[in-house]
Amino acid sequence: MRTTLFYLAKVKKTSFHRSQTLGYRNGFAFFRLPTVGIGGERLYVNQLSQAELDELSNVRPTLTYGPAKQAPPSGFVPAHVAFDKKILKFDAYFQEDVPLSAEEHYRIRQVCIYYYLEDDSMSVIEPVVHNSGLPQGKLVRRHRVPKNNHGDPYHWKDLNRGMNITIYGRTYRIVDCDLFTQVFLESQGIELNPPEEMVFDPYTELRRMPPRKYVTPSDFDQLKQFLTYDKQVLRFYAMWDDTNNMFGENRPFIIHYYLADDTVEVREVHKQNDGRDPFPILIGRQRLPKTFVDKKKTFPSCVLEISDHEVLEWFTAKDFAVGKSTTLLGRTFFIYDCDEFTRNFYRDKFGITDFQPVEINKKPLEEVPQVIPPYNGFGFVEDSLQNCFSLFPKPPRKNIIKMLENHLKVLRYQVALESPNPEDRKRRFILSYFLSDDMISIYEPQVRNSGIIGGKYLGKTRVAKPGSTVENPTYYGPSDFTIGSTIEGSLSLTLMNTCLIIWRATRRVSLRQHCSP
């Protein structure tokens, strides 16, 4: 009966939650004992029994300061809670060979070895050195590092100062550790070796030495001039007047004066369709002589290089000014303007403030009349005329509206050939006039046993009237075709000055029935 009631009581239970035993205080995890059991039942494990409570209430201390009561035994704390965020840090280095370098034969790389007490894992991190050119940072990721071929991982008992450890074939020398690591290892009964000095890389220490400093003995020095005026260039805009020579012209140029080494460069200014080859430099960057020493008769007039012995004075920045002409290697350039940097340099260096640009009056180009050459007889006059207007001729424009309105509209006439030969007078032709493009074609029907081969007599073309000029031709139109009129025109080389007499005009339908070949 009791068993049945107990079972029914268990079945009626609806709450099965467990109390929390892990908490956080000030950012650290700590373990706390549960106060109640599953479902809120009374917990008899972590609480005192009634006999213990009676003993504590009845016992009386024999002395005022009697023996202290022993604390109850502490509960079990897991490793991930006891050693959470507790890391052992060791300072170490390893030596790396440098075979292909004349300045260094080996390299010392300093690292930090971290041992995580939480899960006995390790990681090796090298501090990043700026501009070292080496892949630095995390060398060995965090995991349990094996120490032998059997796969046994390193333990914190295997680490100490003044010893070598091998991780994946690379030997690290541990020289020191931090204060927390030293206290922890000593508390566990490990005797630490004395710390060692960290070894530094000799090549890195050599580069940290201050460079040598040189004191210039005088104010003028080429190295000082180069360091002071490096990448500083004076720019002048000039014109070269070469109109006195045949095919000469006014050509714009840009003169560059380099303050770093007193060299001069003359560059061309190209414009669109100027007809010149795209060579940007007229005079390469070089020192230009201004005054030569009196030459002897034996001195050659053409030399490859001019030395300081042949030159009395070189061109300097004082020799260039706005509004003045300068002769460079036989060419006279007129400087009419300069840029803003050049103005500031002359204002600060020489005290010159007059930089008024000079207007250059260009001569107007003479208009050359376009002369159209005579017609050569090939093709139409309009097509041949397009070759005189463009290098890549385009077809002449057509009257699109006229072509659309008169599309497939053809006037047909029956004509006879006017000739002193009586046999040719009997020949009959069909003349077709196309209203869409004003072209004429002539067809001769075949006549059996006539001895004349019929067919196309004149291809589709426009025929000019007699007396019209080649420059302004006048073509036959629809009003010129009447009954009994005569048409004259040069058809081809074999049909020159052929005359046709229109003697009958028919409609399109009747013409096809009457003149079908």
C-alpha positions in Angstrom: 0.0 0.0 0.0 2.8 2.4 0.9 4.6 1.5 -2.4 1.5 2.3 -4.4 1.1 5.7 -2.7 4.7 6.6 -3.3 4.4 5.7 -6.9 1.3 7.8 -7.3 3.1 10.7 -5.6 5.9 10.4 -8.1 3.5 10.3 -11.0 1.8 13.5 -9.8 5.1 15.5 -9.8 5.1 18.1 -12.7 8.3 20.2 -12.0 11.7 18.8 -12.9 13.9 21.8 -13.2 17.4 22.0 -11.7 18.9 24.9 -9.8 21.8 26.8 -11.3 25.3 25.9 -10.0 27.5 28.1 -12.2 27.5 31.9 -12.0 29.6 35.0 -12.8 30.8 37.7 -10.5 32.9 40.7 -11.6 33.5 39.0 -14.9 34.8 35.7 -13.4 33.0 32.4 -13.3 32.5 30.8 -9.9 30.8 27.6 -8.6 28.0 27.7 -6.1 26.3 24.8 -4.2 22.7 24.1 -5.0 20.1 24.9 -2.3 17.3 22.7 -3.5 17.0 19.5 -5.5 15.2 18.6 -8.7 11.8 20.1 -8.8 12.3 22.2 -5.7 12.6 19.2 -3.3 14.6 19.4 -0.1 18.3 18.6 -0.6 19.8 16.5 2.2 23.4 16.4 0.8 24.5 20.0 1.3 22.6 20.7 4.5 23.2 19.7 8.1 21.2 16.9 9.7 19.2 17.3 12.8 21.8 15.5 14.9 24.5 17.9 13.7 22.3 20.9 14.4 21.6 19.6 18.0 25.3 19.0 18.5 26.2 22.5 17.4 23.5 24.0 19.6 24.4 22.0 22.8 28.2 22.2 22.5 29.9 24.9 24.5 33.5 26.1 24.1 35.7 25.3 27.0 37.9 28.3 26.4 37.2 31.7 25.2 39.3 31.2 22.1 38.7 27.6 21.6 39.7 25.5 18.6 38.3 26.8 15.3 35.6 24.8 13.6 36.7 23.0 10.5 35.0 24.2 7.4 32.9 21.7 5.5 34.7 20.1 2.5 34.5 22.1 -0.7 32.8 20.7 -3.7 34.3 19.6 -7.0 35.4 22.5 -9.3 36.1 21.5 -13.0 39.4 22.5 -14.7 37.7 24.9 -17.2 36.4 26.9 -14.3 39.4 26.7 -12.0 42.0 27.6 -14.7 39.8 29.8 -16.9 41.8 32.7 -18.5 44.9 31.5 -16.7 47.8 31.4 -19.2 51.5 30.7 -18.8 53.7 33.0 -20.9 57.3 32.2 -21.9 59.7 34.4 -23.8 61.7 32.4 -26.4 63.5 32.7 -29.7 64.6 30.5 -32.6 67.4 30.7 -35.1 66.6 30.7 -38.9 69.2 30.1 -41.6 69.6 32.7 -44.4 71.5 30.9 -47.2 71.1 33.4 -50.1 72.2 36.7 -48.5 75.6 38.4 -48.4 74.7 40.6 -45.4 73.4 37.9 -43.0 73.9 34.2 -42.6 71.2 33.6 -39.9 68.3 35.4 -38.4 67.1 35.5 -34.8 63.3 35.7 -34.4 61.8 36.4 -31.0 58.5 34.6 -30.1 56.1 34.2 -27.2 54.9 30.7 -26.2 51.5 30.6 -24.5 50.4 27.6 -22.4 46.6 27.6 -21.6 46.0 25.8 -18.3 42.3 25.4 -19.2 42.8 22.6 -21.7 46.6 22.1 -21.8 46.9 23.7 -25.3 49.8 25.8 -26.6 50.3 28.5 -29.3 53.4 30.3 -30.6 53.0 34.0 -31.6 55.7 36.2 -33.1 55.3 40.0 -32.5 54.9 41.8 -35.8 57.8 44.1 -36.7 57.0 46.9 -39.1 58.5 46.6 -42.6 60.3 43.4 -41.8 59.3 41.6 -45.0 58.5 38.4 -43.1 55.2 36.6 -42.5 54.8 37.2 -38.8 52.0 36.8 -36.3 50.6 33.4 -35.3 53.3 30.7 -36.1 51.6 27.8 -34.3 47.8 27.9 -33.7 46.3 27.0 -30.4 46.1 23.2 -29.9 47.7 20.4 -27.9 51.3 20.2 -29.3 52.8 16.7 -29.4 56.3 16.4 -27.9 57.3 13.0 -29.3 56.4 10.5 -32.0 53.9 8.8 -29.8 51.7 11.9 -29.8 52.0 12.8 -26.1 51.2 16.5 -25.7 53.3 19.0 -23.8 52.4 19.6 -20.2 53.2 22.6 -18.1 55.6 20.4 -16.1 57.8 20.1 -19.3 58.4 23.8 -19.6 61.1 25.7 -17.7 63.5 28.6 -18.2 66.8 28.0 -19.9 65.7 24.9 -21.9 65.0 24.0 -25.5 61.8 22.6 -26.8 61.1 21.3 -30.3 57.7 22.0 -31.9 57.2 20.5 -35.4 60.9 20.4 -36.2 61.7 23.9 -35.0 63.8 24.3 -31.8 62.8 27.2 -29.5 65.0 28.5 -26.6 63.0 29.6 -23.6 64.8 32.4 -21.8 62.3 33.9 -19.4 58.7 33.9 -18.2 56.3 36.4 -16.7 55.5 36.8 -13.0 52.3 34.8 -13.0 54.0 31.9 -14.6 56.9 32.0 -12.1 54.5 32.1 -9.1 52.3 29.3 -10.5 55.3 26.9 -11.3 56.8 27.6 -7.9 53.5 26.9 -6.1 53.4 23.5 -7.9 56.9 22.6 -6.6 58.9 23.2 -9.8 62.3 24.7 -9.3 62.8 27.3 -12.0 66.1 27.9 -13.8 67.7 31.4 -13.7 66.5 33.6 -16.5 68.7 34.3 -19.6 69.2 37.4 -21.7 67.2 37.6 -24.9 69.3 37.3 -28.1 68.6 39.9 -30.7 69.0 39.7 -34.5 72.4 41.2 -35.5 71.2 42.5 -38.9 68.3 44.3 -37.3 70.5 45.9 -34.7 72.9 46.9 -37.5 70.1 48.7 -39.3 69.1 50.6 -36.1 72.5 52.3 -36.0 72.2 56.0 -36.9 73.5 56.7 -40.5 76.6 58.7 -41.1 76.2 62.4 -41.3 78.4 64.6 -43.5 79.0 68.3 -43.0 79.2 70.3 -46.2 82.3 72.4 -46.2 80.8 75.3 -48.3 77.5 76.7 -49.3 77.8 75.5 -52.9 77.7 71.8 -53.2 76.2 69.6 -55.9 74.8 67.1 -53.4 73.2 70.0 -51.4 71.8 71.5 -54.6 70.3 68.2 -55.6 68.7 67.6 -52.1 67.4 71.1 -52.0 66.0 71.5 -55.5 65.1 67.9 -56.3 61.9 67.6 -58.4 61.7 71.4 -58.8 61.5 72.5 -62.4 61.0 75.9 -64.0 58.6 76.0 -66.9 58.7 78.6 -69.7 56.4 78.9 -72.7 58.2 80.0 -75.8 57.8 80.4 -79.6 60.3 79.6 -82.3 59.9 81.9 -85.3 61.1 80.0 -88.4 59.1 81.9 -91.0 62.2 83.3 -92.7 63.1 79.8 -94.0 61.2 77.9 -96.6 58.2 76.1 -95.2 58.9 77.7 -91.8 56.3 78.6 -89.2 55.8 79.8 -85.6 56.0 76.7 -83.5 55.2 76.6 -79.7 57.6 74.9 -77.3 58.0 74.4 -73.6 61.4 75.0 -71.9 62.1 73.1 -68.7 64.9 74.2 -66.5 65.8 71.6 -63.8 67.1 73.3 -60.6 68.6 70.1 -59.3 71.5 69.9 -61.8 71.1 73.1 -64.0 69.9 71.1 -67.1 67.6 72.3 -69.8 65.0 70.4 -71.9 62.9 71.7 -74.8 59.7 69.9 -75.5 57.4 70.3 -78.5 53.7 71.2 -78.3 51.7 69.1 -80.7 48.2 70.0 -81.9 45.6 68.0 -83.5 46.2 67.4 -87.2 49.5 69.4 -87.2 51.0 67.0 -89.7 54.1 66.4 -87.6 55.6 63.1 -86.2 54.8 62.6 -82.5 58.3 63.3 -81.2 57.9 65.0 -77.8 61.4 66.3 -77.3 63.3 68.7 -79.5 66.4 69.1 -77.2 67.1 66.4 -74.6 67.8 67.1 -71.0 71.4 68.4 -70.8 73.5 71.3 -69.8 73.5 73.9 -72.6 76.6 76.1 -73.2 76.1 79.8 -73.3 79.6 81.1 -74.1 82.5 79.1 -75.6 86.2 79.6 -75.0 88.1 81.0 -78.0 88.5 77.9 -80.2 91.7 77.1 -82.0 91.7 76.4 -85.7 92.6 72.8 -85.0 89.6 72.3 -82.8 86.9 70.2 -84.6 83.7 72.0 -85.4 81.6 68.9 -84.5 82.2 67.0 -81.3 80.2 64.4 -79.5 80.5 65.9 -76.0 81.4 69.3 -74.7 83.5 69.5 -71.6 84.1 72.3 -69.1 87.3 73.1 -70.8 85.6 74.3 -74.0 82.7 76.2 -72.3 83.3 79.5 -70.6 79.7 79.9 -69.2 76.7 77.6 -69.0 73.0 78.5 -69.0 71.6 79.2 -65.6 68.2 80.3 -64.2 69.1 84.0 -64.6 69.3 83.7 -68.4 65.6 83.0 -68.8 63.1 85.8 -68.4 59.6 86.5 -69.7 59.6 88.8 -72.8 63.2 88.0 -73.8 64.7 85.8 -76.5 67.1 83.0 -75.8 69.3 81.2 -78.3 69.6 77.5 -77.5 71.9 75.5 -79.8 71.4 77.9 -82.7 67.6 78.3 -82.3 66.2 81.5 -81.0 63.2 81.0 -78.7 61.0 83.9 -77.5 59.7 83.4 -74.0 56.2 84.8 -73.6 54.9 83.3 -70.4 55.8 80.9 -67.4 53.9 79.0 -64.8 53.0 79.9 -61.2 55.9 78.0 -59.6 58.4 79.8 -61.8 57.0 83.2 -60.8 57.3 82.4 -57.1 60.8 81.2 -57.5 62.0 84.3 -59.4 60.2 86.5 -56.9 61.8 84.8 -53.8 65.3 84.2 -55.3 66.0 87.2 -57.6 63.3 89.7 -56.5 61.8 89.9 -60.0 58.1 90.9 -60.0 57.4 91.7 -63.7 55.8 88.6 -65.2 53.4 90.2 -67.7 52.7 87.6 -70.4 53.3 88.7 -74.0 50.6 88.2 -76.5 51.7 86.3 -79.6 50.0 87.5 -82.8 49.7 84.7 -85.2 49.6 85.3 -88.9 46.3 84.4 -90.4 46.3 81.4 -92.7 45.9 82.1 -96.4 42.8 80.5 -97.8 43.7 78.4 -100.8 40.9 78.0 -103.3 39.9 74.5 -104.0 40.3 73.6 -107.6 38.3 70.6 -108.8 40.1 68.6 -111.5 38.3 67.8 -114.7 36.1 64.8 -115.0 38.0 61.7 -116.2 35.0 59.8 -117.6 34.9 57.0 -115.1 31.7 56.5 -113.1 29.2 59.3 -112.4 30.2 62.9 -112.0 28.8 63.0 -108.5 30.8 59.9 -107.4 34.0 61.2 -108.8 33.5 64.6 -107.2 33.4 63.0 -103.7 37.1 62.0 -104.1 38.0 65.7 -104.2 36.2 66.5 -100.9 37.4 63.7 -98.6 40.2 61.2 -98.3 37.5 58.5 -97.6 34.8 59.5 -100.1 31.1 58.9 -99.2 28.4 58.2 -101.7 26.4 61.3 -102.9 23.2 62.0 -101.2 20.0 60.9 -102.9 16.5 62.3 -103.0 14.9 59.8 -100.8 11.4 61.4 -101.1 11.5 61.2 -104.8 12.7 57.6 -104.8 9.8 56.6 -102.4 7.1 58.5 -104.4 8.3 57.1 -107.8 9.3 53.7 -106.8 8.7 51.1 -109.6 7.4 53.9 -111.9 8.9 53.4 -115.3 8.1 55.2 -118.6 8.7 53.0 -121.7 9.0 54.1 -125.3 9.5 52.3 -128.6 12.3 53.9 -130.5 14.2 53.4 -133.8 17.8 54.0 -134.6 18.6 56.9 -136.9 21.5 55.7 -139.1 22.6 56.1 -142.8 22.7 52.3 -142.9 19.2 51.1 -144.1 19.5 47.9 -142.1 19.9 49.8 -138.9 16.9 51.9 -139.6 14.7 48.8 -139.3 15.9 48.0 -135.8 13.5 48.7 -133.0 14.4 49.4 -129.3 12.6 49.8 -126.0 13.7 52.9 -124.0 12.9 52.8 -120.3 13.0 56.0 -118.2 13.0 55.4 -114.4 11.3 58.3 -112.6 12.9 57.4 -109.2 16.5 58.3 -110.2 16.2 59.7 -113.7 18.1 56.9 -115.4 17.7 55.5 -118.9 18.1 52.0 -120.2 17.7 50.7 -123.8 16.8 47.2 -124.7 16.6 45.6 -128.2 14.2 42.7 -128.7 15.5 39.8 -130.6 14.2 39.4 -134.2 14.5 36.0 -135.8 16.7 35.8 -139.0 17.7 39.5 -138.7 21.4 38.8 -138.2 21.5 41.1 -135.2 21.9 39.8 -131.6 19.4 41.5 -129.4 19.5 42.2 -125.7 20.7 45.1 -123.6 21.8 48.0 -125.8 22.4 50.6 -123.0 22.8 49.9 -119.3 20.9 51.8 -116.7 22.5 55.2 -116.5 21.9 58.9 -116.8 22.4 60.5 -120.2 23.6 64.1 -120.5 22.2 66.5 -123.0 24.4 67.6 -125.9 26.2 70.9 -125.2 26.2 70.5 -121.4 29.6 70.9 -119.6 31.2 68.2 -117.5 31.4 70.5 -114.4 27.6 71.2 -114.6 25.9 68.5 -116.7 22.3 68.6 -117.7 20.5 65.3 -117.9 17.5 64.2 -119.9 14.2 64.5 -118.0 10.6 63.2 -118.6 9.7 66.4 -120.5 12.4 65.7 -123.2 10.7 62.5 -124.3 8.0 63.4 -126.8 6.8 61.6 -130.0 9.1 62.4 -132.9 11.9 64.0 -130.9 15.5 63.0 -131.3 17.8 62.1 -128.4 21.6 62.4 -128.7 24.1 61.3 -126.2 27.4 59.5 -125.8 26.5 56.0 -124.5 29.8 54.3 -124.5 33.0 54.2 -126.5 31.3 52.0 -129.2 28.0 54.0 -129.1 29.4 57.5 -129.4 27.1 60.2 -130.9 24.2 57.7 -131.6 20.9 59.2 -132.4 17.5 57.7 -131.5 14.1 58.9 -132.8 11.1 58.4 -130.6 8.3 57.5 -133.0 5.8 55.8 -130.7 5.0 55.9 -127.0 2.8 53.3 -125.4 1.5 52.7 -122.0 3.1 50.2 -119.6 0.6 47.4 -120.1 0.4 47.7 -123.9 4.1 48.1 -124.1 4.8 44.9 -122.3 2.3 43.1 -124.7 3.6 44.7 -127.8 7.3 44.7 -127.1 7.8 41.6 -125.1 11.1 40.0 -126.2 
